Every structure is written in C-alpha cells, then in structure tokens.
C-alpha cells in the first residue's frame, strides 16, 4: 500500500470518527450513520489495498521461483548439449580406432 493510500484511508477514518462524535453530541442520527459509513469505507479500502499487496507479493515470489527453475533447466540443457558435442567429437576417433583394429585382424 502506498503512503498516499495510507494517508487517504486514515483521513477518511478520522473524518468518520469526527462526524460520528459530532452526530452523537448534536443528537443527529444521520451524521452518526454517515460517520460510521466513512469509517467502514476506509477500513474496506485499506483491506482491499492490503489484499492487493499480498497478491502482488505472491506473484513476485512465484516469478522468482519460476525464474530459478528455468535457470536450472537452462544450465542442465547446456550441460547435455556440451556432453553430446563432446561425445560427437570422440565418436569418429573411436570409430577410426575400431576400423584399424578390424583391419589388423584380417
């Protein structure tokens, strides 16, 4: 939640408290109800903002985990490609050696 959001919610909640107190002091039930409504709205906005922050945090954690796993997979793919290239370079040598050994047997 941003600082501006916190300030706005706090101001609205304080305004609601003031209206409710003034309504009680003046005996104005409408002002009391309006003050309580402001307080409830401020709490609801704050809760929604906190829920959004929590969802954003979960999304960030998920992204970090996914990126770590993709990095590991990427490394393993490179290792496998390097191993395949190494085997491909060694294969003609081994085949040539085998062919020479077969020729020597004849």
Backbone atoms as SQL, in Angstrom:
CREATE TABLE atoms (id INTEGER PRIMARY KEY, chain TEXT, resi INTEGER, resn TEXT, atom TEXT, x REAL, y REAL, z REAL);
INSERT INTO atoms VALUES
  (1, 'A', 1, 'UNK', 'N', 0.855, -1.159, 0.000),
  (2, 'A', 1, 'UNK', 'CA', 0.000, 0.000, 0.000),
  (3, 'A', 1, 'UNK', 'C', 0.908, 1.230, 0.000),
  (4, 'A', 2, 'UNK', 'N', 0.556, 2.206, -0.813),
  (5, 'A', 2, 'UNK', 'CA', 1.371, 3.407, -0.901),
  (6, 'A', 2, 'UNK', 'C', 1.127, 4.317, 0.303),
  (7, 'A', 3, 'UNK', 'N', 2.041, 5.213, 0.511),
  (8, 'A', 3, 'UNK', 'CA', 1.913, 6.177, 1.609),
  (9, 'A', 3, 'UNK', 'C', 0.671, 7.043, 1.399),
  (10, 'A', 4, 'UNK', 'N', 0.450, 7.464, 0.152),
  (11, 'A', 4, 'UNK', 'CA', -0.733, 8.291, -0.131),
  (12, 'A', 4, 'UNK', 'C', -2.016, 7.540, 0.199),
  (13, 'A', 5, 'UNK', 'N', -2.044, 6.260, -0.127),
  (14, 'A', 5, 'UNK', 'CA', -3.223, 5.444, 0.177),
  (15, 'A', 5, 'UNK', 'C', -3.446, 5.342, 1.673),
  (16, 'A', 6, 'UNK', 'N', -2.354, 5.131, 2.428),
  (17, 'A', 6, 'UNK', 'CA', -2.476, 5.046, 3.884),
  (18, 'A', 6, 'UNK', 'C', -3.004, 6.354, 4.449),
  (19, 'A', 7, 'UNK', 'N', -2.479, 7.454, 3.935),
  (20, 'A', 7, 'UNK', 'CA', -2.922, 8.773, 4.419),
  (21, 'A', 7, 'UNK', 'C', -4.401, 8.986, 4.111),
  (22, 'A', 8, 'UNK', 'N', -4.802, 8.671, 2.882),
  (23, 'A', 8, 'UNK', 'CA', -6.208, 8.849, 2.490),
  (24, 'A', 8, 'UNK', 'C', -7.133, 8.016, 3.369),
  (25, 'A', 9, 'UNK', 'N', -6.759, 6.765, 3.621),
  (26, 'A', 9, 'UNK', 'CA', -7.611, 5.894, 4.441),
  (27, 'A', 9, 'UNK', 'C', -7.677, 6.410, 5.880),
  (28, 'A', 10, 'UNK', 'N', -6.549, 6.868, 6.392),
  (29, 'A', 10, 'UNK', 'CA', -6.516, 7.389, 7.760),
  (30, 'A', 10, 'UNK', 'C', -7.358, 8.650, 7.875),
  (31, 'A', 11, 'UNK', 'N', -7.229, 9.547, 6.887),
  (32, 'A', 11, 'UNK', 'CA', -8.018, 10.787, 6.905),
  (33, 'A', 11, 'UNK', 'C', -9.506, 10.471, 6.836),
  (34, 'A', 12, 'UNK', 'N', -9.882, 9.538, 5.972),
  (35, 'A', 12, 'UNK', 'CA', -11.298, 9.186, 5.859),
  (36, 'A', 12, 'UNK', 'C', -11.803, 8.566, 7.161),
  (37, 'A', 13, 'UNK', 'N', -10.986, 7.719, 7.763),
  (38, 'A', 13, 'UNK', 'CA', -11.393, 7.099, 9.026),
  (39, 'A', 13, 'UNK', 'C', -11.532, 8.151, 10.133),
  (40, 'A', 14, 'UNK', 'N', -10.573, 9.087, 10.203),
  (41, 'A', 14, 'UNK', 'CA', -10.637, 10.149, 11.214),
  (42, 'A', 14, 'UNK', 'C', -11.842, 11.060, 10.979),
  (43, 'A', 15, 'UNK', 'N', -12.130, 11.346, 9.723),
  (44, 'A', 15, 'UNK', 'CA', -13.304, 12.160, 9.378),
  (45, 'A', 15, 'UNK', 'C', -14.565, 11.454, 9.851),
  (46, 'A', 16, 'UNK', 'N', -14.605, 10.137, 9.630),
  (47, 'A', 16, 'UNK', 'CA', -15.756, 9.359, 10.085),
  (48, 'A', 16, 'UNK', 'C', -15.917, 9.404, 11.591),
  (49, 'A', 17, 'UNK', 'N', -14.789, 9.301, 12.314),
  (50, 'A', 17, 'UNK', 'CA', -14.846, 9.395, 13.785),
  (51, 'A', 17, 'UNK', 'C', -15.370, 10.762, 14.211),
  (52, 'A', 18, 'UNK', 'N', -14.885, 11.808, 13.551),
  (53, 'A', 18, 'UNK', 'CA', -15.316, 13.172, 13.895),
  (54, 'A', 18, 'UNK', 'C', -16.813, 13.356, 13.624),
  (55, 'A', 19, 'UNK', 'N', -17.266, 12.887, 12.470),
  (56, 'A', 19, 'UNK', 'CA', -18.693, 13.010, 12.137),
  (57, 'A', 19, 'UNK', 'C', -19.546, 12.220, 13.126),
  (58, 'A', 20, 'UNK', 'N', -19.094, 11.020, 13.448),
  (59, 'A', 20, 'UNK', 'CA', -19.849, 10.205, 14.395),
  (60, 'A', 20, 'UNK', 'C', -19.920, 10.903, 15.754),
  (61, 'A', 21, 'UNK', 'N', -18.786, 11.432, 16.218),
  (62, 'A', 21, 'UNK', 'CA', -18.773, 12.138, 17.506),
  (63, 'A', 21, 'UNK', 'C', -19.642, 13.375, 17.495),
  (64, 'A', 22, 'UNK', 'N', -19.575, 14.128, 16.396),
  (65, 'A', 22, 'UNK', 'CA', -20.403, 15.337, 16.285),
  (66, 'A', 22, 'UNK', 'C', -21.873, 14.954, 16.246),
  (67, 'A', 23, 'UNK', 'N', -22.186, 13.897, 15.526),
  (68, 'A', 23, 'UNK', 'CA', -23.581, 13.450, 15.437),
  (69, 'A', 23, 'UNK', 'C', -24.111, 13.031, 16.795),
  (70, 'A', 24, 'UNK', 'N', -23.294, 12.332, 17.573),
  (71, 'A', 24, 'UNK', 'CA', -23.715, 11.919, 18.915),
  (72, 'A', 24, 'UNK', 'C', -23.902, 13.136, 19.815),
  (73, 'A', 25, 'UNK', 'N', -22.976, 14.101, 19.713),
  (74, 'A', 25, 'UNK', 'CA', -23.063, 15.296, 20.556),
  (75, 'A', 25, 'UNK', 'C', -24.281, 16.134, 20.202),
  (76, 'A', 26, 'UNK', 'N', -24.610, 16.183, 18.909),
  (77, 'A', 26, 'UNK', 'CA', -25.738, 17.003, 18.457),
  (78, 'A', 26, 'UNK', 'C', -27.049, 16.231, 18.410),
  (79, 'A', 27, 'UNK', 'N', -26.968, 14.933, 18.613),
  (80, 'A', 27, 'UNK', 'CA', -28.182, 14.116, 18.539),
  (81, 'A', 27, 'UNK', 'C', -28.648, 13.913, 17.107),
  (82, 'A', 28, 'UNK', 'N', -27.730, 13.987, 16.158),
  (83, 'A', 28, 'UNK', 'CA', -28.058, 13.851, 14.727),
  (84, 'A', 28, 'UNK', 'C', -27.710, 12.430, 14.286),
  (85, 'A', 29, 'UNK', 'N', -28.741, 11.579, 14.203),
  (86, 'A', 29, 'UNK', 'CA', -28.517, 10.174, 13.844),
  (87, 'A', 29, 'UNK', 'C', -27.979, 10.007, 12.424),
  (88, 'A', 30, 'UNK', 'N', -28.377, 10.908, 11.509),
  (89, 'A', 30, 'UNK', 'CA', -27.872, 10.830, 10.137),
  (90, 'A', 30, 'UNK', 'C', -26.367, 11.083, 10.094),
  (91, 'A', 31, 'UNK', 'N', -25.899, 12.048, 10.878),
  (92, 'A', 31, 'UNK', 'CA', -24.479, 12.360, 10.922),
  (93, 'A', 31, 'UNK', 'C', -23.694, 11.204, 11.554),
  (94, 'A', 32, 'UNK', 'N', -24.279, 10.576, 12.571),
  (95, 'A', 32, 'UNK', 'CA', -23.648, 9.400, 13.184),
  (96, 'A', 32, 'UNK', 'C', -23.515, 8.281, 12.146),
  (97, 'A', 33, 'UNK', 'N', -24.589, 8.024, 11.420),
  (98, 'A', 33, 'UNK', 'CA', -24.583, 6.965, 10.406),
  (99, 'A', 33, 'UNK', 'C', -23.584, 7.274, 9.298),
  (100, 'A', 34, 'UNK', 'N', -23.534, 8.538, 8.887),
  (101, 'A', 34, 'UNK', 'CA', -22.584, 8.929, 7.836),
  (102, 'A', 34, 'UNK', 'C', -21.151, 8.756, 8.323),
  (103, 'A', 35, 'UNK', 'N', -20.900, 9.101, 9.577),
  (104, 'A', 35, 'UNK', 'CA', -19.565, 8.931, 10.153),
  (105, 'A', 35, 'UNK', 'C', -19.157, 7.467, 10.207),
  (106, 'A', 36, 'UNK', 'N', -20.087, 6.618, 10.629),
  (107, 'A', 36, 'UNK', 'CA', -19.794, 5.178, 10.679),
  (108, 'A', 36, 'UNK', 'C', -19.552, 4.625, 9.276),
  (109, 'A', 37, 'UNK', 'N', -20.331, 5.130, 8.303),
  (110, 'A', 37, 'UNK', 'CA', -20.163, 4.684, 6.921),
  (111, 'A', 37, 'UNK', 'C', -18.773, 5.065, 6.405),
  (112, 'A', 38, 'UNK', 'N', -18.320, 6.269, 6.741),
  (113, 'A', 38, 'UNK', 'CA', -16.971, 6.683, 6.332),
  (114, 'A', 38, 'UNK', 'C', -15.909, 5.784, 6.953),
  (115, 'A', 39, 'UNK', 'N', -16.081, 5.425, 8.197),
  (116, 'A', 39, 'UNK', 'CA', -15.121, 4.564, 8.866),
  (117, 'A', 39, 'UNK', 'C', -15.074, 3.182, 8.215),
  (118, 'A', 40, 'UNK', 'N', -16.257, 2.651, 7.937),
  (119, 'A', 40, 'UNK', 'CA', -16.344, 1.327, 7.308),
  (120, 'A', 40, 'UNK', 'C', -15.719, 1.361, 5.917),
  (121, 'A', 41, 'UNK', 'N', -15.988, 2.422, 5.163),
  (122, 'A', 41, 'UNK', 'CA', -15.422, 2.548, 3.819),
  (123, 'A', 41, 'UNK', 'C', -13.902, 2.621, 3.884),
  (124, 'A', 42, 'UNK', 'N', -13.393, 3.376, 4.860),
  (125, 'A', 42, 'UNK', 'CA', -11.934, 3.487, 4.997),
  (126, 'A', 42, 'UNK', 'C', -11.314, 2.130, 5.330),
  (127, 'A', 43, 'UNK', 'N', -11.935, 1.396, 6.218),
  (128, 'A', 43, 'UNK', 'CA', -11.422, 0.059, 6.574),
  (129, 'A', 43, 'UNK', 'C', -11.489, -0.880, 5.366),
  (130, 'A', 44, 'UNK', 'N', -12.577, -0.804, 4.603),
  (131, 'A', 44, 'UNK', 'CA', -12.722, -1.669, 3.427),
  (132, 'A', 44, 'UNK', 'C', -11.653, -1.350, 2.386),
  (133, 'A', 45, 'UNK', 'N', -11.409, -0.062, 2.160),
  (134, 'A', 45, 'UNK', 'CA', -10.374, 0.324, 1.189),
  (135, 'A', 45, 'UNK', 'C', -9.000, -0.139, 1.648),
  (136, 'A', 46, 'UNK', 'N', -8.746, -0.016, 2.931),
  (137, 'A', 46, 'UNK', 'CA', -7.463, -0.446, 3.469),
  (138, 'A', 46, 'UNK', 'C', -7.298, -1.955, 3.315),
  (139, 'A', 47, 'UNK', 'N', -8.351, -2.700, 3.615),
  (140, 'A', 47, 'UNK', 'CA', -8.290, -4.159, 3.481),
  (141, 'A', 47, 'UNK', 'C', -8.081, -4.571, 2.021),
  (142, 'A', 48, 'UNK', 'N', -8.767, -3.886, 1.107),
  (143, 'A', 48, 'UNK', 'CA', -8.605, -4.200, -0.317),
  (144, 'A', 48, 'UNK', 'C', -7.187, -3.900, -0.772),
  (145, 'A', 49, 'UNK', 'N', -6.640, -2.809, -0.298),
  (146, 'A', 49, 'UNK', 'CA', -5.272, -2.446, -0.661),
  (147, 'A', 49, 'UNK', 'C', -4.282, -3.476, -0.115),
  (148, 'A', 50, 'UNK', 'N', -4.487, -3.926, 1.103),
  (149, 'A', 50, 'UNK', 'CA', -3.610, -4.932, 1.689),
  (150, 'A', 50, 'UNK', 'C', -3.721, -6.259, 0.948),
  (151, 'A', 51, 'UNK', 'N', -4.936, -6.604, 0.520),
  (152, 'A', 51, 'UNK', 'CA', -5.118, -7.839, -0.244),
  (153, 'A', 51, 'UNK', 'C', -4.381, -7.748, -1.574),
  (154, 'A', 52, 'UNK', 'N', -4.440, -6.578, -2.208),
  (155, 'A', 52, 'UNK', 'CA', -3.711, -6.379, -3.460),
  (156, 'A', 52, 'UNK', 'C', -2.217, -6.503, -3.259),
  (157, 'A', 53, 'UNK', 'N', -1.725, -5.939, -2.156),
  (158, 'A', 53, 'UNK', 'CA', -0.295, -6.054, -1.839),
  (159, 'A', 53, 'UNK', 'C', 0.100, -7.512, -1.626),
  (160, 'A', 54, 'UNK', 'N', -0.752, -8.250, -0.927),
  (161, 'A', 54, 'UNK', 'CA', -0.463, -9.664, -0.678),
  (162, 'A', 54, 'UNK', 'C', -0.440, -10.449, -1.992),
  (163, 'A', 55, 'UNK', 'N', -1.385, -10.170, -2.874),
  (164, 'A', 55, 'UNK', 'CA', -1.424, -10.860, -4.165),
  (165, 'A', 55, 'UNK', 'C', -0.195, -10.525, -4.994),
  (166, 'A', 56, 'UNK', 'N', 0.212, -9.280, -4.961),
  (167, 'A', 56, 'UNK', 'CA', 1.403, -8.863, -5.697),
  (168, 'A', 56, 'UNK', 'C', 2.640, -9.584, -5.143),
  (169, 'A', 57, 'UNK', 'N', 2.708, -9.703, -3.825),
  (170, 'A', 57, 'UNK', 'CA', 3.834, -10.386, -3.189),
  (171, 'A', 57, 'UNK', 'C', 3.875, -11.865, -3.607),
  (172, 'A', 58, 'UNK', 'N', 2.725, -12.504, -3.624),
  (173, 'A', 58, 'UNK', 'CA', 2.652, -13.907, -4.047),
  (174, 'A', 58, 'UNK', 'C', 3.105, -14.033, -5.497),
  (175, 'A', 59, 'UNK', 'N', 2.653, -13.115, -6.333),
  (176, 'A', 59, 'UNK', 'CA', 3.059, -13.140, -7.743),
  (177, 'A', 59, 'UNK', 'C', 4.554, -12.976, -7.906),
  (178, 'A', 60, 'UNK', 'N', 5.159, -12.085, -7.115),
  (179, 'A', 60, 'UNK', 'CA', 6.599, -11.879, -7.186),
  (180, 'A', 60, 'UNK', 'C', 7.356, -13.128, -6.743),
  (181, 'A', 61, 'UNK', 'N', 6.881, -13.766, -5.679),
  (182, 'A', 61, 'UNK', 'CA', 7.530, -14.989, -5.197),
  (183, 'A', 61, 'UNK', 'C', 7.436, -16.094, -6.249),
  (184, 'A', 62, 'UNK', 'N', 6.256, -16.212, -6.864),
  (185, 'A', 62, 'UNK', 'CA', 6.059, -17.223, -7.902),
  (186, 'A', 62, 'UNK', 'C', 7.011, -16.975, -9.069),
  (187, 'A', 63, 'UNK', 'N', 7.133, -15.718, -9.464),
  (188, 'A', 63, 'UNK', 'CA', 8.012, -15.367, -10.579),
  (189, 'A', 63, 'UNK', 'C', 9.459, -15.709, -10.250),
  (190, 'A', 64, 'UNK', 'N', 9.902, -15.386, -9.040),
  (191, 'A', 64, 'UNK', 'CA', 11.279, -15.689, -8.639),
  (192, 'A', 64, 'UNK', 'C', 11.539, -17.191, -8.678),
  (193, 'A', 65, 'UNK', 'N', 10.598, -17.969, -8.155),
  (194, 'A', 65, 'UNK', 'CA', 10.771, -19.434, -8.160),
  (195, 'A', 65, 'UNK', 'C', 10.819, -19.969, -9.579),
  (196, 'A', 66, 'UNK', 'N', 9.915, -19.470, -10.417),
  (197, 'A', 66, 'UNK', 'CA', 9.871, -19.937, -11.807),
  (198, 'A', 66, 'UNK', 'C', 11.175, -19.588, -12.525),
  (199, 'A', 67, 'UNK', 'N', 11.696, -18.393, -12.280),
  (200, 'A', 67, 'UNK', 'CA', 12.939, -17.990, -12.930),
  (201, 'A', 67, 'UNK', 'C', 14.118, -18.843, -12.451),
  (202, 'A', 68, 'UNK', 'N', 14.142, -19.175, -11.162),
  (203, 'A', 68, 'UNK', 'CA', 15.211, -20.048, -10.645),
  (204, 'A', 68, 'UNK', 'C', 15.138, -21.416, -11.308),
  (205, 'A', 69, 'UNK', 'N', 13.932, -21.957, -11.411),
  (206, 'A', 69, 'UNK', 'CA', 13.781, -23.282, -12.018),
  (207, 'A', 69, 'UNK', 'C', 14.140, -23.255, -13.495),
  (208, 'A', 70, 'UNK', 'N', 13.738, -22.196, -14.179),
  (209, 'A', 70, 'UNK', 'CA', 14.107, -22.080, -15.590),
  (210, 'A', 70, 'UNK', 'C', 15.615, -21.958, -15.749),
  (211, 'A', 71, 'UNK', 'N', 16.248, -21.249, -14.835),
  (212, 'A', 71, 'UNK', 'CA', 17.710, -21.124, -14.875),
  (213, 'A', 71, 'UNK', 'C', 18.385, -22.470, -14.712),
  (214, 'A', 72, 'UNK', 'N', 17.897, -23.260, -13.762),
  (215, 'A', 72, 'UNK', 'CA', 18.471, -24.598, -13.549),
  (216, 'A', 72, 'UNK', 'C', 18.265, -25.475, -14.776),
  (217, 'A', 73, 'UNK', 'N', 17.068, -25.413, -15.342),
  (218, 'A', 73, 'UNK', 'CA', 16.782, -26.196, -16.546),
  (219, 'A', 73, 'UNK', 'C', 17.686, -25.763, -17.691),
  (220, 'A', 74, 'UNK', 'N', 17.879, -24.467, -17.823),
  (221, 'A', 74, 'UNK', 'CA', 18.749, -23.932, -18.868),
  (222, 'A', 74, 'UNK', 'C', 20.174, -24.456, -18.698),
  (223, 'A', 75, 'UNK', 'N', 20.662, -24.459, -17.472),
  (224, 'A', 75, 'UNK', 'CA', 22.003, -24.985, -17.204),
  (225, 'A', 75, 'UNK', 'C', 22.097, -26.464, -17.566),
  (226, 'A', 76, 'UNK', 'N', 21.082, -27.240, -17.199),
  (227, 'A', 76, 'UNK', 'CA', 21.090, -28.666, -17.497),
  (228, 'A', 76, 'UNK', 'C', 21.055, -28.916, -18.997),
  (229, 'A', 77, 'UNK', 'N', 20.296, -28.092, -19.724),
  (230, 'A', 77, 'UNK', 'CA', 20.252, -28.245, -21.179),
  (231, 'A', 77, 'UNK', 'C', 21.617, -27.959, -21.793),
  (232, 'A', 78, 'UNK', 'N', 22.295, -26.919, -21.300),
  (233, 'A', 78, 'UNK', 'CA', 23.635, -26.622, -21.797),
  (234, 'A', 78, 'UNK', 'C', 24.605, -27.753, -21.476),
  (235, 'A', 79, 'UNK', 'N', 24.506, -28.307, -20.282),
  (236, 'A', 79, 'UNK', 'CA', 25.370, -29.422, -19.912),
  (237, 'A', 79, 'UNK', 'C', 25.128, -30.616, -20.826),
  (238, 'A', 80, 'UNK', 'N', 23.868, -30.898, -21.123),
  (239, 'A', 80, 'UNK', 'CA', 23.540, -32.019, -22.007),
  (240, 'A', 80, 'UNK', 'C', 24.044, -31.756, -23.427),
  (241, 'A', 81, 'UNK', 'N', 23.904, -30.517, -23.890),
  (242, 'A', 81, 'UNK', 'CA', 24.392, -30.183, -25.230),
  (243, 'A', 81, 'UNK', 'C', 25.911, -30.294, -25.289),
  (244, 'A', 82, 'UNK', 'N', 26.602, -29.832, -24.247),
  (245, 'A', 82, 'UNK', 'CA', 28.061, -29.939, -24.195),
  (246, 'A', 82, 'UNK', 'C', 28.496, -31.407, -24.196),
  (247, 'A', 83, 'UNK', 'N', 27.802, -32.223, -23.429),
  (248, 'A', 83, 'UNK', 'CA', 28.117, -33.649, -23.360),
  (249, 'A', 83, 'UNK', 'C', 27.896, -34.310, -24.720),
  (250, 'A', 84, 'UNK', 'N', 26.803, -33.959, -25.390),
  (251, 'A', 84, 'UNK', 'CA', 26.527, -34.527, -26.716),
  (252, 'A', 84, 'UNK', 'C', 27.597, -34.094, -27.711),
  (253, 'A', 85, 'UNK', 'N', 28.024, -32.845, -27.636),
  (254, 'A', 85, 'UNK', 'CA', 29.077, -32.367, -28.545),
  (255, 'A', 85, 'UNK', 'C', 30.393, -33.084, -28.267),
  (256, 'A', 86, 'UNK', 'N', 30.718, -33.287, -27.005),
  (257, 'A', 86, 'UNK', 'CA', 31.936, -33.998, -26.621),
  (258, 'A', 86, 'UNK', 'C', 31.903, -35.425, -27.153),
  (259, 'A', 87, 'UNK', 'N', 30.775, -36.090, -26.998),
  (260, 'A', 87, 'UNK', 'CA', 30.631, -37.466, -27.489),
  (261, 'A', 87, 'UNK', 'C', 30.734, -37.511, -29.009),
  (262, 'A', 88, 'UNK', 'N', 30.164, -36.501, -29.674),
  (263, 'A', 88, 'UNK', 'CA', 30.228, -36.473, -31.135),
  (264, 'A', 88, 'UNK', 'C', 31.664, -36.288, -31.617),
  (265, 'A', 89, 'UNK', 'N', 32.463, -35.491, -30.902),
  (266, 'A', 89, 'UNK', 'CA', 33.869, -35.305, -31.277),
  (267, 'A', 89, 'UNK', 'C', 34.677, -36.573, -31.036),
  (268, 'A', 90, 'UNK', 'N', 34.362, -37.305, -29.987),
  (269, 'A', 90, 'UNK', 'CA', 35.108, -38.506, -29.645),
  (270, 'A', 90, 'UNK', 'C', 34.699, -39.704, -30.496),
  (271, 'A', 91, 'UNK', 'N', 33.490, -39.690, -31.013),
  (272, 'A', 91, 'UNK', 'CA', 32.975, -40.829, -31.754),
  (273, 'A', 91, 'UNK', 'C', 33.805, -41.136, -33.002),
  (274, 'A', 92, 'UNK', 'N', 34.138, -40.197, -33.857),
  (275, 'A', 92, 'UNK', 'CA', 34.936, -40.548, -35.048),
  (276, 'A', 92, 'UNK', 'C', 36.292, -41.137, -34.667),
  (277, 'A', 93, 'UNK', 'N', 36.891, -40.668, -33.600),
  (278, 'A', 93, 'UNK', 'CA', 38.167, -41.220, -33.164),
  (279, 'A', 93, 'UNK', 'C', 37.999, -42.685, -32.788),
  (280, 'A', 94, 'UNK', 'N', 36.947, -42.960, -32.040),
  (281, 'A', 94, 'UNK', 'CA', 36.700, -44.339, -31.606),
  (282, 'A', 94, 'UNK', 'C', 36.367, -45.217, -32.800),
  (283, 'A', 95, 'UNK', 'N', 35.599, -44.703, -33.737),
  (284, 'A', 95, 'UNK', 'CA', 35.247, -45.490, -34.910),
  (285, 'A', 95, 'UNK', 'C', 36.484, -45.760, -35.762),
  (286, 'A', 96, 'UNK', 'N', 37.344, -44.757, -35.904),
  (287, 'A', 96, 'UNK', 'CA', 38.581, -44.939, -36.674),
  (288, 'A', 96, 'UNK', 'C', 39.470, -45.976, -36.023),
  (289, 'A', 97, 'UNK', 'N', 39.562, -45.952, -34.741),
  (290, 'A', 97, 'UNK', 'CA', 40.373, -46.917, -33.999),
  (291, 'A', 97, 'UNK', 'C', 39.813, -48.314, -34.186),
  (292, 'A', 98, 'UNK', 'N', 38.512, -48.433, -34.114),
  (293, 'A', 98, 'UNK', 'CA', 37.861, -49.727, -34.286),
  (294, 'A', 98, 'UNK', 'C', 38.094, -50.259, -35.695),
  (295, 'A', 99, 'UNK', 'N', 38.012, -49.371, -36.697),
  (296, 'A', 99, 'UNK', 'CA', 38.217, -49.792, -38.076),
  (297, 'A', 99, 'UNK', 'C', 39.647, -50.279, -38.278),
  (298, 'A', 100, 'UNK', 'N', 40.604, -49.586, -37.644),
  (299, 'A', 100, 'UNK', 'CA', 42.004, -50.016, -37.754),
  (300, 'A', 100, 'UNK', 'C', 42.213, -51.373, -37.089),
  (301, 'A', 101, 'UNK', 'N', 41.576, -51.582, -35.957),
  (302, 'A', 101, 'UNK', 'CA', 41.715, -52.859, -35.263),
  (303, 'A', 101, 'UNK', 'C', 41.112, -53.988, -36.088),
  (304, 'A', 102, 'UNK', 'N', 39.983, -53.702, -36.742),
  (305, 'A', 102, 'UNK', 'CA', 39.367, -54.724, -37.597),
  (306, 'A', 102, 'UNK', 'C', 40.274, -55.043, -38.785),
  (307, 'A', 103, 'UNK', 'N', 40.906, -54.023, -39.331),
  (308, 'A', 103, 'UNK', 'CA', 41.795, -54.227, -40.489),
  (309, 'A', 103, 'UNK', 'C', 43.021, -55.034, -40.069),
  (310, 'A', 104, 'UNK', 'N', 43.509, -54.786, -38.871),
  (311, 'A', 104, 'UNK', 'CA', 44.689, -55.506, -38.392),
  (312, 'A', 104, 'UNK', 'C', 44.376, -56.987, -38.167),
  (313, 'A', 105, 'UNK', 'N', 43.173, -57.282, -37.807),
  (314, 'A', 105, 'UNK', 'CA', 42.770, -58.678, -37.568),
  (315, 'A', 105, 'UNK', 'C', 42.720, -59.456, -38.858),
  (316, 'A', 106, 'UNK', 'N', 42.470, -58.820, -39.955),
  (317, 'A', 106, 'UNK', 'CA', 42.327, -59.524, -41.239),
  (318, 'A', 106, 'UNK', 'C', 43.624, -59.869, -41.742);
